[in-house]
Amino acid sequence: MNLKVKLNPKKIFSAIYLAIFLFNLVALILLFNFAKKYVYGSIVVDPNFLQSQTAKPGNDLDLNKFNSMVQSIEAKQQKKDMDNIKNVFD
C-alpha cells in the first residue's frame, strides 16, 4: 500500500483553523457549564443571599444602643471654636 498524501499550505491552514475553532468552542461550553453550576447555581440556592436581597439595612439595629454610642462619641470629642480661623479662600 502506497499512500501519497499531498499537503499544501491551504489545507494545513484550514485544518489548524478548524482545530483551534473547535477547541475554543469546547472550552467556552465547559466554561459556561462551570459558571452555571458553581457560580450562578450557588447564588440562587444560597438562602442567606436571597434573604439579604429582601432585608432592608437597619432592621436589626437597636436604636437606643446606637444613640447612646453616638452620644458617648460626641461627648469624647473636643469642641473647638472655629470662628477665629481665617479662611484663606476669601
MIDOSE-1310 file (N, C-alpha, C; in nm, 2 decimals, decimal comma, always signed):
residues 90
mnlk	+0,08/-0,12/+0,00/+0,00/+0,00/+0,00/+0,09/+0,12/+0,00; +0,07/+0,20/-0,10/+0,15/+0,32/-0,12/+0,05/+0,43/-0,12; +0,05/+0,51/-0,01/-0,04/+0,62/+0,00/+0,04/+0,75/-0,02; -0,01/+0,83/-0,11/+0,06/+0,95/-0,14/-0,04/+1,07/-0,10
vkln	+0,00/+1,14/+0,01/-0,08/+1,25/+0,05/-0,02/+1,37/+0,01; -0,09/+1,45/-0,06/-0,04/+1,58/-0,10/-0,08/+1,69/+0,00; +0,02/+1,75/+0,06/-0,01/+1,86/+0,16/+0,02/+1,99/+0,10; -0,07/+2,08/+0,10/-0,05/+2,21/+0,05/-0,08/+2,31/+0,17
pkki	-0,02/+2,42/+0,17/-0,04/+2,52/+0,28/-0,19/+2,55/+0,31; -0,27/+2,56/+0,21/-0,41/+2,59/+0,23/-0,48/+2,49/+0,31; -0,45/+2,36/+0,28/-0,52/+2,25/+0,36/-0,47/+2,25/+0,50; -0,34/+2,27/+0,52/-0,28/+2,27/+0,65/-0,34/+2,39/+0,73
fsai	-0,35/+2,51/+0,67/-0,41/+2,62/+0,74/-0,55/+2,60/+0,78; -0,63/+2,54/+0,69/-0,77/+2,52/+0,72/-0,79/+2,41/+0,83; -0,70/+2,31/+0,83/-0,71/+2,21/+0,93/-0,68/+2,27/+1,07; -0,57/+2,35/+1,08/-0,53/+2,41/+1,20/-0,64/+2,51/+1,25
ylai	-0,70/+2,59/+1,16/-0,80/+2,68/+1,19/-0,92/+2,61/+1,25; -0,96/+2,50/+1,18/-1,08/+2,42/+1,23/-1,05/+2,36/+1,37; -0,93/+2,31/+1,39/-0,89/+2,26/+1,52/-0,90/+2,36/+1,63; -0,84/+2,48/+1,60/-0,84/+2,59/+1,70/-0,99/+2,63/+1,73
flfn	-1,07/+2,64/+1,63/-1,21/+2,68/+1,64/-1,28/+2,58/+1,73; -1,27/+2,45/+1,70/-1,33/+2,35/+1,78/-1,28/+2,35/+1,93; -1,15/+2,37/+1,95/-1,10/+2,37/+2,08/-1,16/+2,49/+2,16; -1,17/+2,61/+2,10/-1,23/+2,72/+2,17/-1,38/+2,70/+2,19
lval	-1,45/+2,64/+2,10/-1,59/+2,61/+2,12/-1,61/+2,52/+2,24; -1,53/+2,42/+2,25/-1,54/+2,32/+2,36/-1,50/+2,39/+2,49; -1,40/+2,48/+2,49/-1,36/+2,55/+2,61/-1,47/+2,64/+2,66; -1,53/+2,71/+2,57/-1,64/+2,80/+2,61/-1,76/+2,73/+2,66
illf	-1,79/+2,61/+2,61/-1,90/+2,53/+2,66/-1,87/+2,49/+2,80; -1,75/+2,44/+2,82/-1,71/+2,40/+2,96/-1,71/+2,51/+3,06; -1,66/+2,63/+3,01/-1,66/+2,75/+3,10/-1,80/+2,79/+3,14; -1,90/+2,79/+3,04/-2,04/+2,83/+3,08/-2,10/+2,72/+3,17
nfak	-2,07/+2,60/+3,15/-2,13/+2,49/+3,24/-2,07/+2,51/+3,38; -1,94/+2,54/+3,39/-1,88/+2,56/+3,52/-1,94/+2,68/+3,59; -1,96/+2,79/+3,52/-2,02/+2,91/+3,58/-2,16/+2,89/+3,62; -2,23/+2,82/+3,54/-2,37/+2,79/+3,57/-2,38/+2,70/+3,70
kyvy	-2,30/+2,60/+3,71/-2,31/+2,51/+3,82/-2,25/+2,57/+3,95; -2,13/+2,63/+3,94/-2,07/+2,67/+4,07/-2,08/+2,81/+4,10; -2,11/+2,90/+4,01/-2,13/+3,04/+4,04/-2,27/+3,08/+4,05; -2,35/+3,07/+3,94/-2,48/+3,11/+3,94/-2,57/+3,02/+4,02
gsiv	-2,55/+2,89/+4,01/-2,63/+2,79/+4,09/-2,61/+2,81/+4,24; -2,49/+2,84/+4,28/-2,48/+2,85/+4,43/-2,54/+2,98/+4,48; -2,54/+3,09/+4,40/-2,60/+3,21/+4,44/-2,75/+3,19/+4,45; -2,81/+3,13/+4,36/-2,96/+3,11/+4,36/-3,00/+3,02/+4,48
vdpn	-2,92/+2,91/+4,51/-2,96/+2,82/+4,61/-2,93/+2,87/+4,75; -2,84/+2,96/+4,77/-2,80/+3,01/+4,90/-2,91/+3,09/+4,96; -2,97/+3,04/+5,07/-3,08/+3,12/+5,13/-3,04/+3,25/+5,19; -2,92/+3,25/+5,24/-2,87/+3,38/+5,31/-2,86/+3,49/+5,20
flqs	-2,82/+3,45/+5,08/-2,81/+3,55/+4,97/-2,95/+3,60/+4,94; -3,05/+3,51/+4,93/-3,18/+3,55/+4,89/-3,24/+3,64/+5,01; -3,21/+3,60/+5,13/-3,27/+3,68/+5,24/-3,20/+3,82/+5,25; -3,07/+3,82/+5,21/-3,01/+3,95/+5,22/-3,06/+4,05/+5,11
qtak	-3,11/+3,99/+5,00/-3,16/+4,08/+4,90/-3,30/+4,14/+4,94; -3,37/+4,07/+5,03/-3,50/+4,12/+5,07/-3,50/+4,20/+5,19; -3,40/+4,18/+5,28/-3,39/+4,25/+5,41/-3,34/+4,39/+5,38; -3,40/+4,48/+5,46/-3,35/+4,62/+5,45/-3,25/+4,65/+5,55
pgnd	-3,15/+4,73/+5,52/-3,05/+4,75/+5,62/-3,10/+4,83/+5,74; -3,06/+4,80/+5,86/-3,11/+4,87/+5,98/-3,22/+4,80/+6,05; -3,28/+4,69/+6,00/-3,39/+4,63/+6,06/-3,35/+4,57/+6,20; -3,22/+4,52/+6,20/-3,18/+4,46/+6,33/-3,10/+4,55/+6,42
ldln	-3,11/+4,68/+6,39/-3,03/+4,78/+6,46/-3,11/+4,82/+6,59; -3,04/+4,82/+6,70/-3,10/+4,87/+6,83/-3,08/+5,02/+6,84; -3,18/+5,10/+6,81/-3,17/+5,24/+6,81/-3,13/+5,30/+6,94; -3,17/+5,25/+7,05/-3,13/+5,31/+7,18/-2,98/+5,29/+7,20
kfns	-2,93/+5,17/+7,17/-2,79/+5,15/+7,19/-2,71/+5,23/+7,09; -2,76/+5,24/+6,97/-2,69/+5,32/+6,87/-2,68/+5,47/+6,91; -2,79/+5,52/+6,96/-2,79/+5,66/+7,00/-2,70/+5,69/+7,12; -2,70/+5,59/+7,21/-2,61/+5,61/+7,33/-2,47/+5,60/+7,29
mvqs	-2,43/+5,52/+7,19/-2,29/+5,51/+7,14/-2,26/+5,64/+7,07; -2,35/+5,70/+6,99/-2,32/+5,83/+6,92/-2,30/+5,94/+7,02; -2,38/+5,94/+7,13/-2,37/+6,04/+7,23/-2,24/+6,03/+7,31; -2,20/+5,91/+7,33/-2,07/+5,89/+7,41/-1,95/+5,93/+7,32
ieak	-1,96/+5,91/+7,19/-1,85/+5,95/+7,10/-1,85/+6,11/+7,09; -1,97/+6,17/+7,08/-1,98/+6,31/+7,07/-1,93/+6,38/+7,20; -1,95/+6,31/+7,32/-1,91/+6,37/+7,44/-1,75/+6,36/+7,45; -1,69/+6,26/+7,39/-1,54/+6,25/+7,40/-1,47/+6,35/+7,31
qqkk	-1,54/+6,39/+7,20/-1,48/+6,48/+7,11/-1,47/+6,62/+7,17; -1,36/+6,69/+7,14/-1,34/+6,82/+7,18/-1,40/+6,92/+7,09; -1,48/+7,01/+7,15/-1,54/+7,11/+7,07/-1,45/+7,23/+7,06; -1,41/+7,27/+6,93/-1,32/+7,38/+6,91/-1,40/+7,49/+6,85
dmdn	-1,35/+7,61/+6,88/-1,41/+7,73/+6,83/-1,35/+7,76/+6,69; -1,44/+7,75/+6,59/-1,39/+7,76/+6,45/-1,41/+7,90/+6,40; -1,46/+7,99/+6,47/-1,49/+8,13/+6,43/-1,36/+8,21/+6,41; -1,25/+8,18/+6,49/-1,13/+8,26/+6,49/-1,04/+8,22/+6,37
iknv	-1,07/+8,11/+6,30/-0,98/+8,06/+6,19/-1,00/+8,14/+6,07; -0,90/+8,19/+6,01/-0,91/+8,27/+5,88/-0,94/+8,18/+5,77; -1,02/+8,22/+5,68/-1,05/+8,15/+5,56/-0,95/+8,20/+5,45; -0,86/+8,11/+5,40/-0,76/+8,15/+5,30/-0,82/+8,17/+5,16
fd	-0,94/+8,13/+5,14/-1,01/+8,14/+5,01/-1,09/+8,27/+5,00; -1,10/+8,35/+5,10/-1,18/+8,47/+5,10/-1,08/+8,59/+5,06
